[in-house]
Amino acid sequence: MTKEDIIRMAREAGFDVEITGFFNYKPQHILTGVDADIQSFAALVASAERETCARVVEQYTGAWDDQGYALSQAIRARGE
């Protein structure tokens, strides 16, 4: 999940998101009226969901299936 995804979802959830300036021609955002830890919380939730999905793949395909293992690793890598 990218920072842009978090900003988009925060807006959809009704949070106020302001542009505070620009860096390398990209807008820098801040969530107003909310503790800045919301981004960390969102990252933890996304990480837990990825791990759950990866484990489902491993359980479905079996621990020694190369394709299942590769898929579960690809799911986990999305967080990097």
DRENTORTI-80622 format. One record per residue: residue number from 0; x, y negated, z negated of N, C-alpha, C, O in turn. Coordinates in pm, 1 decimal. Layout:
<sites>
> seq, nxx, nyy, nzz, caxx, cayy, cazz, cxx, cyy, czz, oxx, oyy, ozz
> NUM, X, Y, Z, X, Y, Z, X, Y, Z, X, Y, Z
...
</sites>
This chain:
<sites>
> seq, nxx, nyy, nzz, caxx, cayy, cazz, cxx, cyy, czz, oxx, oyy, ozz
> 0, 85.5, 117.1, 0.0, 0.0, 0.0, 0.0, 89.7, -122.9, 0.0, 181.0, -135.2, -81.6
> 1, 62.5, -211.8, 91.2, 143.6, -332.4, 102.2, 85.2, -443.9, 15.1, -27.8, -435.1, -33.1
> 2, 165.3, -548.4, -3.3, 117.0, -664.3, -78.1, -3.8, -725.0, -7.7, -97.0, -771.7, -73.1
> 3, -2.4, -724.5, 126.1, -114.8, -778.5, 202.7, -241.8, -697.6, 177.5, -350.9, -754.2, 169.9
> 4, -228.2, -565.6, 164.4, -343.0, -481.0, 131.6, -400.4, -518.0, -4.3, -522.1, -527.4, -20.8
> 5, -312.0, -539.0, -101.8, -356.7, -575.2, -236.7, -428.8, -709.5, -234.5, -533.4, -725.2, -297.5
> 6, -372.5, -807.0, -161.2, -436.2, -939.2, -150.7, -573.3, -926.6, -85.7, -670.3, -985.4, -133.5
> 7, -581.8, -850.2, 22.9, -710.1, -831.7, 92.4, -813.9, -767.6, 0.0, -928.2, -812.9, -5.8
> 8, -774.7, -663.3, -71.6, -868.8, -595.2, -161.0, -907.6, -683.1, -279.2, -1021.5, -678.6, -325.9
> 9, -812.9, -762.9, -327.4, -844.8, -855.6, -436.3, -950.2, -955.8, -390.8, -1043.6, -986.5, -465.0
> 10, -935.0, -1006.6, -268.7, -1035.9, -1098.8, -213.9, -1171.4, -1029.8, -201.8, -1274.5, -1086.9, -237.2
> 11, -1170.1, -904.8, -150.8, -1295.0, -830.2, -136.1, -1362.0, -805.4, -271.5, -1484.6, -797.6, -280.3
> 12, -1280.8, -792.9, -376.8, -1334.4, -769.8, -510.7, -1381.1, -898.5, -577.8, -1437.3, -895.6, -687.2
> 13, -1357.0, -1012.3, -510.6, -1405.6, -1139.1, -565.1, -1302.1, -1222.1, -637.1, -1336.0, -1325.9, -694.0
> 14, -1174.3, -1178.9, -636.7, -1069.9, -1258.3, -700.1, -1038.4, -1379.8, -614.1, -1049.9, -1375.7, -491.6
> 15, -998.5, -1488.2, -680.5, -951.5, -1605.6, -608.8, -805.3, -1584.4, -574.7, -723.8, -1555.1, -662.1
> 16, -772.7, -1599.2, -447.1, -634.7, -1582.7, -401.5, -595.6, -1711.0, -331.8, -660.7, -1752.8, -236.1
> 17, -489.5, -1773.6, -379.6, -444.3, -1899.4, -321.5, -310.0, -1881.5, -252.7, -228.2, -1799.7, -295.0
> 18, -287.7, -1957.0, -148.1, -156.1, -1962.7, -84.6, -76.0, -2067.3, -159.8, -118.3, -2182.2, -172.3
> 19, 40.4, -2026.7, -210.1, 121.8, -2117.9, -290.5, 237.8, -2177.4, -211.8, 306.9, -2266.1, -262.1
> 20, 260.3, -2130.8, -90.4, 369.1, -2181.0, -8.0, 402.0, -2079.2, 98.7, 329.5, -1981.6, 118.1
> 21, 511.3, -2102.5, 167.2, 551.7, -2012.9, 274.5, 698.0, -1973.5, 255.3, 779.5, -2053.9, 210.0
> 22, 730.3, -1849.6, 290.0, 866.7, -1799.2, 286.9, 887.5, -1717.6, 412.8, 814.1, -1622.0, 437.9
> 23, 987.7, -1754.6, 492.6, 1011.1, -1687.5, 621.6, 884.6, -1687.5, 707.2, 852.3, -1587.5, 771.2
> 24, 814.4, -1798.4, 707.8, 693.3, -1818.2, 787.8, 576.7, -1728.8, 745.0, 478.0, -1716.7, 817.6
> 25, 587.8, -1666.9, 629.0, 478.0, -1584.9, 578.2, 419.4, -1654.2, 455.5, 493.7, -1704.1, 371.1
> 26, 286.4, -1657.6, 445.2, 226.8, -1721.2, 327.7, 256.3, -1642.2, 201.1, 254.5, -1519.1, 201.3
> 27, 283.2, -1714.3, 93.7, 301.6, -1652.9, -37.9, 172.7, -1674.9, -117.0, 123.6, -1787.4, -126.2
> 28, 118.9, -1568.5, -173.4, -10.4, -1574.9, -240.0, 3.9, -1560.3, -390.9, 101.8, -1504.8, -440.9
> 29, -95.1, -1610.8, -461.2, -105.3, -1589.8, -604.1, -251.9, -1561.4, -635.8, -342.2, -1624.7, -581.0
> 30, -273.2, -1467.0, -723.5, -408.9, -1440.1, -770.0, -437.0, -1535.1, -884.6, -364.6, -1534.9, -984.2
> 31, -540.2, -1615.7, -872.4, -569.9, -1712.9, -976.7, -678.9, -1658.7, -1067.5, -766.2, -1582.9, -1025.2
> 32, -671.6, -1699.2, -1191.5, -771.3, -1656.0, -1288.1, -754.3, -1510.6, -1329.9, -840.9, -1454.3, -1396.9
> 33, -643.3, -1450.0, -1290.6, -618.5, -1309.8, -1320.6, -471.8, -1294.3, -1359.7, -384.8, -1363.2, -1306.3
> 34, -445.9, -1205.2, -1451.3, -308.3, -1178.0, -1489.4, -232.0, -1125.0, -1368.6, -286.3, -1046.9, -1290.5
> 35, -109.0, -1165.8, -1352.9, -28.0, -1123.6, -1238.3, -3.3, -973.3, -1236.2, 39.4, -920.2, -1133.7
> 36, -28.7, -904.4, -1344.9, -6.7, -759.9, -1350.6, -107.3, -681.5, -1267.2, -96.5, -559.2, -1258.2
> 37, -204.3, -748.3, -1206.2, -302.8, -678.3, -1124.1, -234.9, -606.0, -1007.5, -279.3, -497.9, -968.8
> 38, -128.5, -663.1, -951.1, -57.8, -597.6, -842.3, 10.3, -470.4, -890.2, 9.8, -369.3, -820.0
> 39, 68.9, -474.8, -1009.1, 131.0, -355.1, -1065.9, 26.2, -248.0, -1093.2, 49.7, -129.8, -1068.1
> 40, -88.0, -288.9, -1144.1, -196.7, -194.8, -1169.7, -243.8, -130.1, -1039.7, -264.0, -8.8, -1034.4
> 41, -261.2, -209.8, -936.1, -304.5, -156.7, -806.2, -202.4, -57.5, -751.6, -240.1, 45.0, -694.7
> 42, -75.1, -86.5, -768.1, 29.7, 4.1, -720.8, 25.9, 136.1, -797.0, 46.1, 242.1, -737.8
> 43, 0.3, 130.8, -927.1, -9.5, 253.9, -1006.3, -128.9, 338.3, -963.7, -118.8, 460.6, -954.7
> 44, -240.7, 273.9, -937.8, -360.0, 346.0, -892.5, -333.7, 412.3, -757.8, -368.1, 528.8, -737.5
> 45, -272.7, 338.1, -666.5, -242.4, 393.5, -534.2, -144.2, 509.7, -544.4, -158.3, 609.3, -473.4
> 46, -46.2, 497.9, -631.1, 51.7, 604.4, -649.4, -13.9, 730.8, -702.8, 16.1, 841.1, -657.0
> 47, -102.5, 714.8, -798.9, -173.1, 830.4, -854.3, -260.3, 897.3, -748.4, -269.9, 1020.0, -744.3
> 48, -323.0, 818.4, -664.1, -407.4, 874.5, -557.2, -323.4, 948.8, -454.4, -362.5, 1055.9, -408.0
> 49, -207.8, 892.6, -418.5, -118.3, 962.4, -324.3, -72.7, 1095.1, -381.4, -71.7, 1195.9, -310.8
> 50, -34.7, 1096.6, -508.9, 11.8, 1220.2, -571.0, -99.2, 1324.5, -574.4, -74.1, 1442.5, -550.0
> 51, -220.6, 1282.3, -604.3, -334.9, 1374.8, -604.0, -355.7, 1433.2, -465.1, -376.8, 1553.7, -451.2
> 52, -350.0, 1350.4, -363.4, -366.6, 1398.5, -225.3, -255.8, 1495.1, -187.5, -282.2, 1597.8, -125.0
> 53, -132.1, 1463.8, -224.1, -19.2, 1550.9, -192.0, -34.8, 1686.6, -259.9, -3.8, 1789.5, -199.9
> 54, -81.9, 1688.1, -382.5, -100.9, 1815.2, -453.8, -213.4, 1897.6, -392.5, -204.4, 2020.3, -388.1
> 55, -317.8, 1832.8, -345.9, -426.1, 1905.1, -278.3, -371.4, 1974.0, -153.3, -403.4, 2089.9, -127.0
> 56, -289.2, 1902.9, -76.8, -228.6, 1961.6, 42.7, -144.3, 2083.1, 3.8, -153.3, 2188.1, 67.6
> 57, -63.2, 2069.1, -99.9, 22.5, 2179.3, -144.2, -59.4, 2299.0, -191.7, -23.9, 2413.6, -164.2
> 58, -167.2, 2273.2, -261.9, -252.4, 2382.6, -309.0, -323.2, 2450.7, -192.8, -340.5, 2572.6, -193.4
> 59, -363.6, 2374.1, -94.5, -435.6, 2428.7, 19.4, -343.9, 2510.3, 110.5, -382.5, 2616.5, 159.4
> 60, -222.0, 2459.9, 132.8, -131.9, 2525.1, 227.9, -40.8, 2627.2, 161.8, 16.8, 2711.5, 230.5
> 61, -26.7, 2621.4, 32.2, 65.6, 2710.8, -36.4, 199.7, 2643.5, -57.8, 240.4, 2556.4, 19.0
> 62, 266.5, 2684.8, -161.8, 390.6, 2618.0, -202.5, 503.5, 2636.0, -101.8, 593.6, 2552.3, -96.9
> 63, 502.0, 2742.5, -20.9, 615.1, 2771.7, 65.2, 589.4, 2740.4, 212.5, 673.5, 2771.0, 297.1
> 64, 477.4, 2681.5, 244.2, 445.4, 2647.7, 382.7, 521.2, 2520.9, 422.7, 503.1, 2415.4, 361.9
> 65, 606.2, 2532.0, 525.6, 688.4, 2417.7, 567.4, 605.8, 2298.9, 613.6, 637.6, 2184.8, 579.8
> 66, 500.2, 2323.6, 690.3, 417.2, 2212.4, 739.2, 342.4, 2145.7, 623.6, 332.4, 2023.1, 618.7
> 67, 290.7, 2224.6, 532.3, 222.2, 2168.3, 416.1, 316.3, 2087.2, 329.8, 281.0, 1979.9, 280.8
> 68, 437.5, 2139.9, 311.6, 537.2, 2067.5, 233.4, 572.6, 1935.1, 301.2, 580.9, 1831.6, 235.0
> 69, 593.3, 1938.3, 432.5, 626.2, 1816.2, 506.3, 513.2, 1714.3, 496.1, 537.9, 1594.9, 479.6
> 70, 390.4, 1761.4, 505.9, 275.7, 1670.9, 495.5, 266.1, 1610.3, 356.1, 242.7, 1490.1, 342.9
> 71, 283.6, 1690.5, 252.7, 275.6, 1637.3, 116.2, 386.9, 1536.2, 91.1, 365.5, 1436.9, 21.7
> 72, 506.1, 1560.5, 146.9, 615.2, 1464.4, 132.1, 586.4, 1335.4, 208.1, 623.1, 1227.1, 162.6
> 73, 521.5, 1346.4, 322.8, 484.4, 1227.0, 400.3, 383.4, 1142.7, 323.5, 389.3, 1019.8, 326.7
> 74, 291.6, 1208.3, 255.1, 193.2, 1135.1, 173.2, 265.4, 1060.3, 62.8, 240.1, 941.9, 40.6
> 75, 354.5, 1128.4, -6.0, 428.8, 1064.7, -115.4, 516.0, 949.2, -64.9, 530.7, 848.1, -133.5
> 76, 573.1, 964.0, 53.4, 661.6, 861.4, 109.2, 588.8, 731.8, 144.5, 651.9, 627.0, 158.5
> 77, 457.5, 738.4, 158.8, 383.4, 616.6, 192.2, 399.1, 509.5, 85.0, 376.0, 391.8, 112.6
> 78, 437.4, 546.9, -35.0, 454.8, 450.7, -142.1, 591.9, 384.2, -144.9, 617.6, 296.6, -227.5
> 79, 679.1, 426.0, -54.9, 815.8, 370.0, -56.5, 828.5, 249.8, 33.7, 936.3, 191.2, 43.7
</sites>
